[in-house]
Amino acid sequence: MFLSLKSAPGWLDILICHQCKAKLLSPSEYELLCSKCGLTFPLRNNIPVMIPVPKDSPQRQLFGKETSELAPWFERRDEIDTYHRGKRDAAWCARLFIRDDEFLSASSHPQGEKTFFVEIGPGPIPRLTWFEATIRVGIDALAEHYDSAFGDPPCPINFLSAHTEAIPLANESVDALLCVNALDHVGNMSLTLSELWRILKPNGLFFLGVLYDSSPLSCEEPHVVDREFLEKELYPNFIVEREALDSISKEEPPLGWYRVRLRKGTAPAYIHRFTPTQHARIDEFFHHFTEGMFLDTQGRSPEARESFQKALRYPGYYASDRYRLAYCAWRVAETAPALAQAVERTRERHLKHVLLEAAYKIGSSHKRQGACDKSLALFSNLLELAKPLGFKQLCGGAHFHMGEMYLRKGEKEKANNHFRKTLASIPDHQKAKLYLKN
Ligand SMILES: [Zn+2]
């Protein structure tokens, strides 16, 4: 079970609406209410769910990252249970980045009458439980799902379900941040780093740990957080109080656990310098894709479409990118040159098919909604791209839809022409045969 809001008095005072940055009210035990814009946020298992995109929206389903991040935790249910029952042994602690007494020593922690500690991306095993503070909150986009992974043991911290790109916490409200092996999981690194900087109090501490193991980038871990990253992105903005590396190999650059303790100086403001193309070996596709998704959540549709178009210049490399690729295509397919460019740039044949399939689906949905001209334009554009590639089913299907639409318009000659072409691609298309007979 998670702690309830009531068990941490003062926590609600720090929460803000991610949309208008106003304070939140607590009208009932089931939801929070923005005092300015009236947006409501549900409370599930005592967790404020403040993800800008609703759970059941096609955006989040297609996003797919949530599912792939969540699955391993459910497989590790027993381990998680052991963790919460306090039976952790030395090996466990080592694995969990705690081989460092100073890291944990209370003397290095911010002191005060009321201290607020936040762990970013703790998963269901928050290390924050080993720190002392008045309020301890784990921020994790998947928090609302962890209850079923926990089992019975109580977890003595609060949780908040939110994205690190838009943290619903007031400026300079946090005394210490803890982030263990989570920073490389975020979607948009620039936004995340600025947000972390924003919520941290002047003089506040940032404990960062990351396992750098040179594993290939994936949608779950789209960033490389290594020594080079720390030097470029974090060290110029913080005072580096402690840095350690537990090497696990002698390779160059070294592989292992990086642990750093950073302090936010009183000045200057966060230097926004994250430039993924030059620096991190980031998956460009994923970077632009998540940017598009984020802009969408803010209602900035034209900018989002631009990001999706950019993403399509770097077709993904992972099986799970299939859905994301389809989503991008779905967003740009109405612009003929954008679709053509995407198909051209995509090297793999099956991914080209994914793109055209997405366009096909939009064409069909326009047809269903009676938008014949839009649908015809899309299908004829699709045919130009699908024909040279020999995608017979797609071509046959497109011709058939076009035939039916010309029938609707009363242009029988054109319709029959398309039905004949349908049969050229799909010889046993019964409905096309039937139309031609009549
Ligand atoms: Zn609001």
Boltz pocket constraint, residues with backbone or C-beta under 6 A from the ligand:
constraints:
  - pocket:
      binder: B
      contacts: [[A, 17], [A, 18], [A, 19], [A, 20], [A, 21], [A, 22], [A, 34], [A, 35], [A, 36], [A, 37], [A, 38], [A, 39]]
      max_distance: 6.0
